[in-house]
């Protein structure tokens, strides 16, 4: 846990080096102050790269993941949702 800005910057640099090493590309990063959590949306070359990064960051104690999984834009998932609703 960082106690100074310099320590926090060093930890963040380490996090991003692991993400970039595994092919991750940051799309959006920010804070959800209502829940007290940080959120990052990252593009990955494949699901294995995402999982490998999650395991590495957790094992190094750099991040604790509350939720991780695929993100789909509305244009992509809306047709899937509509088809599923039509079939039910």
C-alpha positions as CSV (number, residue, x, y, z in Angstrom):
1,X,0.0,0.0,0.0
2,X,1.4,3.4,-1.0
3,X,1.7,6.1,1.7
4,X,3.2,8.8,-0.5
5,X,2.6,10.1,-4.0
6,X,6.0,8.8,-5.1
7,X,5.1,5.3,-3.8
8,X,1.7,5.4,-5.5
9,X,3.3,6.5,-8.8
10,X,5.8,3.7,-8.6
11,X,3.1,1.1,-8.0
12,X,1.0,2.5,-10.8
13,X,3.9,2.3,-13.2
14,X,4.4,-1.3,-12.2
15,X,0.7,-2.1,-12.8
16,X,0.8,-0.5,-16.3
17,X,4.1,-2.3,-17.2
18,X,2.4,-5.7,-16.5
19,X,-0.7,-4.6,-18.5
20,X,1.4,-3.4,-21.4
21,X,3.7,-6.5,-21.4
22,X,0.6,-8.7,-21.9
23,X,-0.8,-6.5,-24.7
24,X,-3.4,-4.5,-22.8
25,X,-4.4,-1.1,-24.0
26,X,-6.2,1.3,-21.6
27,X,-9.5,2.5,-22.9
28,X,-10.8,4.3,-19.7
29,X,-9.7,4.4,-16.1
30,X,-11.4,6.3,-13.3
31,X,-12.9,6.1,-9.8
32,X,-16.4,5.2,-8.7
33,X,-16.6,7.2,-5.6
34,X,-20.0,5.9,-4.5
35,X,-18.5,2.4,-4.3
36,X,-15.0,3.4,-3.3
37,X,-13.4,1.5,-6.2
38,X,-11.3,2.3,-9.2
39,X,-12.5,1.1,-12.6
40,X,-10.4,0.3,-15.7
41,X,-11.6,-0.8,-19.1
42,X,-8.8,-2.3,-21.0
43,X,-8.6,-3.8,-24.6
44,X,-6.9,-7.2,-24.8
45,X,-5.6,-9.2,-27.7
46,X,-7.5,-12.2,-26.3
47,X,-9.0,-13.6,-23.1
48,X,-5.8,-15.4,-22.1
49,X,-3.9,-12.1,-22.0
50,X,-6.5,-10.6,-19.8
51,X,-6.5,-13.5,-17.4
52,X,-2.7,-13.8,-17.3
53,X,-2.5,-10.1,-16.3
54,X,-5.2,-10.5,-13.6
55,X,-3.3,-13.4,-12.1
56,X,0.1,-11.6,-12.3
57,X,-1.3,-8.4,-10.7
58,X,-3.0,-10.3,-7.9
59,X,0.0,-12.5,-7.2
60,X,2.2,-9.4,-6.9
61,X,-0.3,-7.8,-4.6
62,X,-0.7,-4.8,-6.9
63,X,-4.5,-5.0,-7.4
64,X,-7.5,-6.7,-5.9
65,X,-10.1,-7.5,-8.5
66,X,-13.7,-7.3,-7.4
67,X,-15.0,-8.0,-10.8
68,X,-13.4,-8.8,-14.1
69,X,-14.9,-9.9,-17.3
70,X,-15.7,-9.1,-20.9
71,X,-17.2,-5.7,-21.8
72,X,-19.3,-5.3,-24.9
73,X,-20.4,-2.1,-26.5
74,X,-24.2,-1.5,-26.8
75,X,-24.0,-1.9,-30.6
76,X,-22.5,-5.4,-30.2
77,X,-24.7,-6.8,-27.4
78,X,-28.0,-5.2,-28.3
79,X,-28.7,-7.6,-31.2
80,X,-27.7,-10.6,-29.1
81,X,-30.1,-9.4,-26.3
82,X,-32.9,-8.9,-28.8
83,X,-32.5,-12.4,-30.2
84,X,-32.4,-13.9,-26.8
85,X,-35.6,-12.1,-25.8
86,X,-37.3,-13.2,-29.0
87,X,-36.4,-16.8,-28.3
88,X,-37.7,-16.8,-24.7
